[in-house]
Amino acid sequence: MYEAFFGLNENPFNITPDPRYLYLSIQHREALDHILYGITQRKGFVMVTGGVGTGKTTLSRALLHSLDESVDSALIFNPSVSEIELLQTILKEFRVDFESTGVSKRDYIEALNNFLLKNFASGRNAVLIIDEAQNLSYRVLEELRLLSNLETDREKLLQIVLLGQIELAEMISLYSLRQLNQRIAVRYHLGFLNLEETVAYINHRLMVAGRVSNQLFTDSACKLIYKYSEGCPRMINIICDRAILVAYACNQSVINRWTVAEALRDLGKKRKWSPIKWIGIRKKTEGVTRL
């Protein structure tokens, strides 16, 4: 809708987990390095937690692009499954032939173990990535612990990466899951961006979307975005997308603090502005269609 007006090839602030748009802040780079270390060193379990909207799903997609060709990967993005469904999904993701009916749980595990042994003998590695892992049931978490027992005398055959919200760490710390907790060799908690990173994040997404001219968001606009998003990437995307729409409707080529203020009003954010300044921005944007 507004891409050509701002010199963009596409919408830079979609909230879909496109790995091209992953901004590697210090924390995101460290999180990715932790995961890659756990996989390459065959540590078994890796856990990365973070608040809602911190970019864990995008990180998982970028991870798949970062893996060496010698690593086979399986991604589960809907972890609300039973133990049998978990095993079926893993085998399907690893492209292991198996019968889906009349097969016991033991048969599924045996098929997976045979695949992993052949994989290891060929000098390959295998990683299971589970997004939104805080939604896993206790029984499935216990099943994952048992799967981590698939190993040789010296090496883990399956590396398991759990990506989830803060509730995941709270679940893992329960006494009933202490055996699983002890097996998690690599852990990282992903926090929100600071102000400097927020500015870099916004500019990075604009650049990926094709913006090559001068700065689109003023410094004061970025500060206001940071204040209301608190450095949460998903909220930054939502605010920026609405601010660009407001600017487009008002025929503004630069997005300033007051454009962002109107976008925040559209999003229902509580405003803290002087009446005179607020009347000014209301008049400038009068007639903008509310979406």
Secondary structure in CASP SS format (residue, H / E / C, confidence):
PFRMAT SS
TARGET T0000
AUTHOR 0000-0000-0000
METHOD secondary structure of the structure
MODEL  1
M C 1.00
Y C 1.00
E C 1.00
A H 1.00
F H 1.00
F H 1.00
G C 1.00
L C 1.00
N C 1.00
E C 1.00
N C 1.00
P C 1.00
F C 1.00
N C 1.00
I C 1.00
T C 1.00
P C 1.00
D C 1.00
P H 1.00
R H 1.00
Y H 1.00
L C 1.00
Y C 1.00
L C 1.00
S C 1.00
I H 1.00
Q H 1.00
H H 1.00
R H 1.00
E H 1.00
A H 1.00
L H 1.00
D H 1.00
H H 1.00
I H 1.00
L H 1.00
Y H 1.00
G H 1.00
I H 1.00
T H 1.00
Q C 1.00
R C 1.00
K C 1.00
G C 1.00
F E 1.00
V E 1.00
M E 1.00
V E 1.00
T E 1.00
G E 1.00
G C 1.00
V C 1.00
G C 1.00
T C 1.00
G C 1.00
K H 1.00
T H 1.00
T H 1.00
L H 1.00
S H 1.00
R H 1.00
A H 1.00
L H 1.00
L H 1.00
H H 1.00
S H 1.00
L C 1.00
D C 1.00
E C 1.00
S C 1.00
V E 1.00
D E 1.00
S E 1.00
A E 1.00
L E 1.00
I E 1.00
F C 1.00
N C 1.00
P C 1.00
S C 1.00
V C 1.00
S C 1.00
E H 1.00
I H 1.00
E H 1.00
L H 1.00
L H 1.00
Q H 1.00
T H 1.00
I H 1.00
L H 1.00
K H 1.00
E H 1.00
F C 1.00
R C 1.00
V C 1.00
D C 1.00
F C 1.00
E C 1.00
S C 1.00
T C 1.00
G C 1.00
V C 1.00
S C 1.00
K H 1.00
R H 1.00
D H 1.00
Y H 1.00
I H 1.00
E H 1.00
A H 1.00
L H 1.00
N H 1.00
N H 1.00
F H 1.00
L H 1.00
L H 1.00
K H 1.00
N H 1.00
F H 1.00
A H 1.00
S C 1.00
G C 1.00
R C 1.00
N E 1.00
A E 1.00
V E 1.00
L E 1.00
I E 1.00
I E 1.00
D C 1.00
E C 1.00
A H 1.00
Q H 1.00
N H 1.00
L C 1.00
S C 1.00
Y H 1.00
R H 1.00
V H 1.00
L H 1.00
E H 1.00
E H 1.00
L H 1.00
R H 1.00
L H 1.00
L H 1.00
S C 1.00
N C 1.00
L C 1.00
E E 1.00
T C 1.00
D C 1.00
R C 1.00
E C 1.00
K E 1.00
L C 1.00
L C 1.00
Q E 1.00
I E 1.00
V E 1.00
L E 1.00
L E 1.00
G E 1.00
Q C 1.00
I H 1.00
E H 1.00
L H 1.00
A H 1.00
E H 1.00
M H 1.00
I H 1.00
S C 1.00
L C 1.00
Y H 1.00
S H 1.00
L H 1.00
R H 1.00
Q H 1.00
L H 1.00
N H 1.00
Q H 1.00
R H 1.00
I E 1.00
A E 1.00
V E 1.00
R E 1.00
Y E 1.00
H E 1.00
L E 1.00
G C 1.00
F C 1.00
L C 1.00
N C 1.00
L H 1.00
E H 1.00
E H 1.00
T H 1.00
V H 1.00
A H 1.00
Y H 1.00
I H 1.00
N H 1.00
H H 1.00
R H 1.00
L H 1.00
M H 1.00
V H 1.00
A C 1.00
G C 1.00
R C 1.00
V C 1.00
S C 1.00
N C 1.00
Q C 1.00
L C 1.00
F E 1.00
T C 1.00
D H 1.00
S H 1.00
A H 1.00
C H 1.00
K H 1.00
L H 1.00
I H 1.00
Y H 1.00
K H 1.00
Y H 1.00
S H 1.00
E C 1.00
G C 1.00
C C 1.00
P H 1.00
R H 1.00
M H 1.00
I H 1.00
N H 1.00
I H 1.00
I H 1.00
C H 1.00
D H 1.00
R H 1.00
A H 1.00
I H 1.00
L H 1.00
V H 1.00
A H 1.00
Y H 1.00
A H 1.00
C C 1.00
N C 1.00
Q C 1.00
S C 1.00
V C 1.00
I E 1.00
N C 1.00
R H 1.00
W H 1.00
T H 1.00
V H 1.00
A H 1.00
E H 1.00
A H 1.00
L H 1.00
R H 1.00
D H 1.00
L C 1.00
G C 1.00
K C 1.00
K C 1.00
R C 1.00
K C 1.00
W C 1.00
S C 1.00
P H 1.00
I H 1.00
K H 1.00
W H 1.00
I H 1.00
G H 1.00
I H 1.00
R H 1.00
K H 1.00
K H 1.00
T C 1.00
E C 1.00
G C 1.00
V C 1.00
T C 1.00
R C 1.00
L C 1.00
END
